Every structure is written in structure tokens, then in C-alpha cells.
Amino acid sequence: MSTLARIPFSVLDLAPIVQGRDAADAFRNSVAVAQHVERLGYKRFWLAEHHNINGVASSATAVLIGHIAGHTSTLRVGSGGVMLPNHAPLIIAEQFGTLETLYPGRIDLGLGRAPGSDGATQHALRRGPRSGLEFPALVEELRGFLAPSRPGQPVRAIPGEGLDIPIWLLGSSDFSARLAAELGLPFSFAGHFSPEGMAAMRLYRHLFKPSETLTRPYAMIGVPVVAAPTDEEAQRLSTTQQLKFLSLVRGNRLQLQPPVDSMDGLWNEWEREAVNQRLGAAIVGGPETVKRRLEALVAETEADEVMIVSDFYDIADRLRSFEIVAALKQGEGVPTTTAA
């Protein structure tokens, strides 16, 4: 059995808004992608939490999770992740308790501590500048609400208490890796925007303490993937994600832009280096290139699961990319058709 055949593959979605379209179109595309990857055998479909970002529609994460779960049947659906310091733990327990009650056995609760936006938005969310430091206590409070109720417990999550909702800790540094290891929880590393932190995966495994949740560590790696029939086509399609990160570097986030033939003249040397650093872990290419890079990623990180994030201007190209990766996992050739 090949390395890729034994590794589950999953999807992280931000409900991206492409240039000239709107959030309604983004939500339709998210449903189409979720249904497509479900048919292809992907394991999870997670939605991120971001606020006040032009081009990202996944702000009401729990609402979108319910929408996606209602349009699929077997796919696990969850948060990648809920930024817990933005919320009262009781509210998250009730929201995900409701989701688990509606879609039993299919809901994941991934938790992060970043604000998911800028300082002004943090203020609008009533989040203080040091809220991230409260993350461990907030996680414990949330886990308490999801545990079976105790006699005399003054505040209960209904629904939520006593439900078996898997909790994941997400991170792009060693902070969440250490906490996940200490609590014996699964860990998801955000390699899609922090390629330099692969050491967090190794740290998590080294420090892991068995728990009622897990007897051994379970780590997932997030990675950007742009797959196409040829390396040349994939490189051209990947300019959409380069333009996305270029707008981030410039501080004026844009909706997803159409691909261009060349980035020459669109960025200066400093911007090019900054974008390439952000996308250092990105896997871009035809089937053989993607297969080789994915196998190397799994070998380097010892990941138990791979979560793919992808930025494409055209939904058909995005669906085809997931088809190519699924075919590689199954040891097949390049698909000749693309699902609509």
C-alpha cells in the first residue's frame, strides 16, 4: 500500500468570494465542493472563522457547518477552526451541541486562539488584546460544558452536555501543539500559512500524554494544493493564490483574482519573497509532482491526516484539483473528466 493510500485526506474551506461574485455564490460553491469531495472519499470538510475580510465569507462558522452538513450525508463537517477567545464557551457548546444533535456522529469542533482578523475587528468582537492567553482556560470551560452534567451544576449546555463531539486544537506555532499534547487531544497544524513551523508537529508527538480521548497522538497537517494535468497549467492557476497573499502583504485583501500568465511586473522583489515565504509549503503541479510532494510532506511531518486548502478562481479547476489528488491517493491516473 502506498503512503498516500493509507492517509485520510480532508478539506479546509474559507467560502472564498471570487472577483465579481458575492457571498451567496461562495456558499453555493462550498456546497458543490463538499458534495464533490464526499463522492471522492475525503474524510472531513472544515470551515474556518474569519471576520471583516474581503473575499472570505466563512464568518458565521457554525451556521455554515449546518448548511454543509445538511447538503451532505457521510462527510464529517466541522470548524477549522472556531477562534474560541472570540466567543463565550457556553455559546459554542450550545451551537455545536445543536449541530451534533442534528447530524449525529458527523461534527468536529476545531479550536484556535487567533482573532481571525485585525485589531479594529477584535474590538468589534469585544475581544481584548490579551484574549489569546486565556485560551487554555476557555478550552477547559468548553470541555466542562460538553461533559456529562454534574449534580448541582448551575449552568448547562442544552443541547451539548454529554455529547461525544471530537475537539481538536489548531495552531501555527508550538503553543497549541503543547496544549494539545498536555490534554491528549488531536492536533491540526496550519501548514497552509505557517510553513516554517513543522517542528510543532514533532513537538506535539514528543510531549503527548495519553488521555480518555486518545491513547496515541493524532496530528493533521494543512497544506495548500493546486493540482492540474500539467505542471505548467498548475503554475498558472496558482497565481490566484499568489495574488491573494500579495494583497494580504499589501494590507488590502481582495476577492480571489483570475490567474495570470506571469507575476512579473505585478510585485516587487520584497513582495515576491514575502509571498513565497507564506506559501513555502504549497504543493503546485501536475499529478507526478503533487504525488511526490505529498509523499515527502507526510514523511517529513509523520502526519496521520492531510487537510487541503485550495484557492482557485474557477470552481471547475478547484473540483478537478480534488479529483487529481483523490486519484493519486487511490493509485489511479489523471481523471479525464471534471464533475460539474
C-alpha positions as CSV (number, residue, x, y, z in Angstrom):
1,M,0.0,0.0,0.0
2,S,1.3,3.4,-1.0
3,T,1.9,6.2,1.6
4,L,-0.9,8.3,0.3
5,A,-3.4,5.3,0.2
6,R,-3.3,4.9,4.0
7,I,-3.6,8.6,4.8
8,P,-7.0,10.2,5.1
9,F,-7.4,13.4,3.1
10,S,-9.7,16.2,4.1
11,V,-10.6,19.8,3.0
12,L,-10.4,23.2,4.7
13,D,-12.8,25.8,3.1
14,L,-13.0,29.5,3.7
15,A,-16.0,30.0,1.4
16,P,-13.9,32.2,-0.8
17,I,-15.6,35.0,-2.8
18,V,-14.1,35.4,-6.3
19,Q,-13.9,38.7,-8.1
20,G,-17.2,39.9,-9.4
21,R,-19.2,37.5,-7.3
22,D,-20.8,37.6,-3.8
23,A,-21.2,35.5,-0.6
24,A,-24.2,33.7,-2.0
25,D,-22.1,32.4,-4.9
26,A,-19.4,31.4,-2.4
27,F,-21.8,29.4,-0.3
28,R,-23.1,27.6,-3.4
29,N,-19.5,26.7,-4.4
30,S,-18.8,25.5,-0.8
31,V,-21.8,23.1,-1.1
32,A,-20.6,21.9,-4.5
33,V,-17.1,21.3,-3.3
34,A,-18.3,19.4,-0.2
35,Q,-20.6,17.2,-2.2
36,H,-17.8,16.6,-4.7
37,V,-15.2,15.6,-2.2
38,E,-17.7,13.4,-0.3
39,R,-18.2,11.4,-3.5
40,L,-14.4,11.2,-3.9
41,G,-13.9,9.7,-0.4
42,Y,-12.4,12.7,1.5
43,K,-12.9,12.4,5.3
44,R,-13.7,15.9,6.6
45,F,-14.8,19.3,5.4
46,W,-13.9,22.0,7.8
47,L,-14.8,25.7,7.6
48,A,-12.6,28.5,9.0
49,E,-13.6,31.5,11.0
50,H,-12.6,34.9,9.6
51,H,-14.1,38.3,10.1
52,N,-14.0,41.6,8.1
53,I,-12.0,40.1,5.2
54,N,-13.0,41.0,1.7
55,G,-13.1,37.7,-0.2
56,V,-13.8,35.4,2.7
57,A,-17.4,34.5,3.6
58,S,-16.9,32.0,6.4
59,S,-17.6,34.4,9.3
60,A,-20.6,32.6,10.8
61,T,-18.8,29.3,11.0
62,A,-21.4,27.2,12.9
63,V,-24.2,28.4,10.6
64,L,-22.2,27.3,7.5
65,I,-21.3,23.9,9.1
66,G,-25.0,23.2,9.5
67,H,-25.6,24.3,5.8
68,I,-22.9,22.0,4.5
69,A,-23.9,19.1,6.8
70,G,-27.5,19.4,5.6
71,H,-26.4,19.0,1.9
72,T,-24.1,16.0,2.5
73,S,-24.7,12.6,4.1
74,T,-21.4,10.9,5.2
75,L,-18.7,13.6,5.3
76,R,-17.6,14.8,8.7
77,V,-18.1,18.6,8.9
78,G,-16.5,20.9,11.4
79,S,-14.7,24.1,12.3
80,G,-11.1,24.7,11.2
81,G,-11.5,26.4,13.5
82,V,-13.6,28.4,15.9
83,M,-11.5,31.1,17.4
84,L,-12.5,30.4,20.9
85,P,-11.4,33.7,22.5
86,N,-14.0,35.5,20.2
87,H,-16.9,33.6,21.9
88,A,-18.4,32.5,25.2
89,P,-17.6,28.8,25.6
90,L,-21.3,28.2,26.6
91,I,-22.5,29.5,23.2
92,I,-20.0,27.3,21.3
93,A,-21.1,24.3,23.4
94,E,-24.8,25.0,22.6
95,Q,-24.1,25.7,18.9
96,F,-22.1,22.5,18.4
97,G,-24.4,20.5,20.6
98,T,-27.2,21.6,18.3
99,L,-25.1,20.6,15.3
100,E,-24.2,17.2,16.8
101,T,-27.9,16.6,17.6
102,L,-29.0,17.4,14.1
103,Y,-26.1,15.5,12.4
104,P,-25.0,12.8,14.9
105,G,-21.6,11.4,14.6
106,R,-20.5,13.9,11.8
107,I,-19.5,17.0,13.7
108,D,-15.9,18.1,14.6
109,L,-15.0,21.1,16.8
110,G,-11.7,22.5,15.9
111,L,-10.5,25.4,18.2
112,G,-8.0,28.1,17.6
113,R,-6.9,31.2,19.6
114,A,-6.1,33.8,16.9
115,P,-8.5,36.7,16.3
116,G,-9.2,35.8,12.7
117,S,-8.9,39.4,11.7
118,D,-7.4,42.8,12.5
119,G,-7.3,44.9,15.7
120,A,-10.3,47.0,14.9
121,T,-12.3,43.8,14.3
122,Q,-11.1,42.4,17.6
123,H,-12.5,45.4,19.3
124,A,-15.8,44.9,17.5
125,L,-15.8,41.3,18.7
126,R,-15.3,42.7,22.3
127,R,-12.0,40.8,22.4
128,G,-9.1,42.2,24.4
129,P,-5.5,42.3,23.2
130,R,-4.5,39.5,25.6
131,S,-7.5,37.3,25.0
132,G,-5.4,34.6,23.3
133,L,-3.6,34.0,26.6
134,E,-7.0,32.8,28.1
135,F,-7.2,30.0,25.6
136,P,-6.3,27.1,27.8
137,A,-8.9,28.2,30.5
138,L,-11.5,28.7,27.8
139,V,-10.9,25.2,26.4
140,E,-11.4,23.7,29.8
141,E,-14.6,25.6,30.3
142,L,-15.9,24.5,27.0
143,R,-15.0,20.9,27.7
144,G,-16.8,21.1,31.0
145,F,-20.0,22.2,29.2
146,L,-19.7,19.3,26.8
147,A,-19.1,16.7,29.5
148,P,-22.0,14.9,31.2
149,S,-23.7,17.2,33.6
150,R,-22.8,17.1,37.3
151,P,-25.3,17.2,40.2
152,G,-25.9,20.8,41.2
153,Q,-24.2,22.2,38.1
154,P,-25.5,25.7,37.9
155,V,-25.1,26.3,34.1
156,R,-25.6,23.5,31.5
157,A,-25.3,23.4,27.7
158,I,-28.6,22.1,26.4
159,P,-28.1,20.6,23.9
160,G,-24.4,19.9,24.3
161,E,-23.8,18.2,27.6
162,G,-22.7,14.6,27.4
163,L,-22.4,14.6,23.6
164,D,-19.3,13.0,22.0
165,I,-18.1,15.9,19.9
166,P,-14.4,15.5,18.9
167,I,-12.4,18.5,20.0
168,W,-9.3,19.4,18.0
169,L,-6.7,22.1,18.8
170,L,-5.4,24.1,15.8
171,G,-2.3,26.2,15.6
172,S,0.5,27.6,13.6
173,S,3.1,27.6,16.4
174,D,4.1,25.4,19.3
175,F,1.5,26.9,21.8
176,S,-1.4,24.8,20.7
177,A,0.8,21.8,20.0
178,R,1.9,21.8,23.6
179,L,-1.6,22.3,24.9
180,A,-3.0,19.5,22.7
181,A,-0.2,17.2,23.9
182,E,-0.9,18.0,27.5
183,L,-4.6,17.4,27.2
184,G,-4.3,14.3,25.0
185,L,-6.3,15.9,22.1
186,P,-5.8,15.7,18.4
187,F,-3.7,18.5,16.8
188,S,-4.1,20.2,13.4
189,F,-1.1,22.3,12.3
190,A,-1.8,25.2,9.9
191,G,0.9,24.5,7.4
192,H,-1.1,26.4,4.8
193,F,0.1,29.7,6.2
194,S,2.9,28.8,8.5
195,P,5.3,26.5,6.7
196,E,8.2,27.3,9.0
197,G,6.6,25.7,12.0
198,M,6.7,22.0,11.1
199,A,8.6,21.4,14.3
200,A,5.3,21.9,16.1
201,M,4.2,18.5,14.7
202,R,7.2,16.8,16.2
203,L,6.9,18.6,19.5
204,Y,3.3,17.5,19.8
205,R,4.2,13.9,19.3
206,H,7.1,14.1,21.8
207,L,5.1,15.7,24.6
208,F,1.8,13.8,24.0
209,K,0.1,12.4,27.1
210,P,-2.5,9.6,26.6
211,S,-6.0,10.5,27.7
212,E,-9.6,9.2,27.6
213,T,-9.8,10.9,24.2
214,L,-6.6,9.4,22.6
215,T,-4.2,6.7,23.6
216,R,-1.7,7.9,20.9
217,P,-1.1,11.2,19.2
218,Y,-3.1,12.1,16.1
219,A,-1.8,15.0,14.0
220,M,-3.2,16.6,10.9
221,I,-1.2,18.9,8.6
222,G,-2.9,21.6,6.5
223,V,-1.3,22.4,3.1
224,P,-2.2,24.4,0.0
225,V,-2.6,22.2,-3.1
226,V,-3.0,23.3,-6.7
227,A,-3.2,20.2,-8.9
228,A,-3.7,20.3,-12.7
229,P,-3.0,17.9,-15.6
230,T,0.4,19.6,-16.1
231,D,3.0,21.5,-14.0
232,E,2.7,24.4,-16.4
233,E,-1.1,24.7,-16.0
234,A,-0.9,24.3,-12.2
235,Q,1.7,27.1,-12.0
236,R,-0.6,29.4,-13.9
237,L,-3.6,28.5,-11.8
238,S,-1.6,29.0,-8.6
239,T,-1.1,32.7,-9.5
240,T,-4.6,33.2,-8.0
241,Q,-3.3,32.2,-4.5
242,Q,-0.1,34.3,-5.1
243,L,-2.3,37.3,-5.8
244,K,-4.3,36.6,-2.7
245,F,-1.3,36.6,-0.5
246,L,0.2,39.6,-2.3
247,S,-3.0,41.6,-1.4
248,L,-2.5,40.4,2.2
249,V,1.1,41.6,2.2
250,R,-0.1,44.9,0.9
251,G,-2.8,45.2,3.6
252,N,-5.7,45.4,1.1
253,R,-7.2,42.0,0.9
254,L,-9.0,41.4,-2.4
255,Q,-11.5,38.9,-3.6
256,L,-10.0,36.0,-5.4
257,Q,-8.5,37.2,-8.7
258,P,-8.3,35.3,-12.0
259,P,-5.0,33.7,-12.8
260,V,-2.4,35.5,-14.9
261,D,0.3,34.2,-17.3
262,S,3.1,35.7,-15.2
263,M,3.5,37.6,-11.9
264,D,6.4,39.6,-13.4
265,G,5.7,43.3,-13.0
266,L,2.9,42.7,-10.5
267,W,5.1,42.5,-7.4
268,N,8.5,43.8,-6.4
269,E,11.3,41.7,-5.1
270,W,10.4,42.1,-1.4
271,E,6.7,41.3,-2.1
272,R,7.7,38.2,-4.1
273,E,9.9,36.9,-1.2
274,A,7.1,37.6,1.3
275,V,4.5,35.8,-0.7
276,N,6.8,32.8,-1.4
277,Q,7.6,32.6,2.3
278,R,3.9,32.5,3.2
279,L,3.3,29.8,0.5
280,G,6.5,27.9,1.3
281,A,4.6,24.6,2.0
282,A,2.3,25.0,-1.1
283,I,2.2,22.0,-3.4
284,V,1.7,23.0,-7.0
285,G,2.0,20.8,-10.1
286,G,0.8,18.0,-12.3
287,P,0.0,14.6,-10.9
288,E,3.5,13.3,-10.5
289,T,4.8,16.5,-8.9
290,V,1.9,16.6,-6.5
291,K,2.3,12.9,-5.6
292,R,6.0,13.3,-4.9
293,R,5.5,16.4,-2.8
294,L,2.6,15.0,-0.8
295,E,4.6,11.8,0.0
296,A,7.5,13.9,1.1
297,L,5.2,16.1,3.3
298,V,3.8,13.0,5.0
299,A,7.2,11.5,5.5
300,E,8.6,14.8,6.9
301,T,5.8,15.5,9.3
302,E,4.6,12.0,10.1
303,A,1.1,13.3,9.6
304,D,-1.8,11.0,10.3
305,E,-4.1,13.0,8.0
306,V,-3.7,15.7,5.4
307,M,-6.1,18.7,5.1
308,I,-6.0,20.5,1.8
309,V,-6.8,24.2,1.3
310,S,-7.1,25.5,-2.3
311,D,-7.6,28.9,-3.9
312,F,-9.0,28.8,-7.4
313,Y,-10.7,31.4,-9.4
314,D,-12.8,28.9,-11.4
315,I,-14.8,26.3,-9.4
316,A,-14.3,23.7,-12.2
317,D,-10.5,23.9,-11.7
318,R,-10.9,23.5,-8.0
319,L,-13.1,20.4,-8.4
320,R,-10.6,18.9,-10.8
321,S,-7.7,19.5,-8.4
322,F,-9.5,17.5,-5.7
323,E,-10.2,14.8,-8.3
324,I,-6.5,14.6,-9.2
325,V,-5.5,14.3,-5.6
326,A,-8.1,11.6,-4.9
327,A,-6.9,9.6,-8.0
328,L,-3.3,9.8,-6.7
329,K,-4.4,8.5,-3.3
330,Q,-6.2,5.6,-5.0
331,G,-3.2,4.9,-7.3
332,E,-5.1,5.8,-10.4
333,G,-4.2,8.0,-13.4
334,V,-5.3,11.6,-14.1
335,P,-9.1,11.9,-14.3
336,T,-10.3,12.7,-17.8
337,T,-13.5,14.4,-16.8
338,T,-14.4,17.1,-14.3
339,A,-17.6,16.9,-12.3
340,A,-19.9,19.9,-12.8
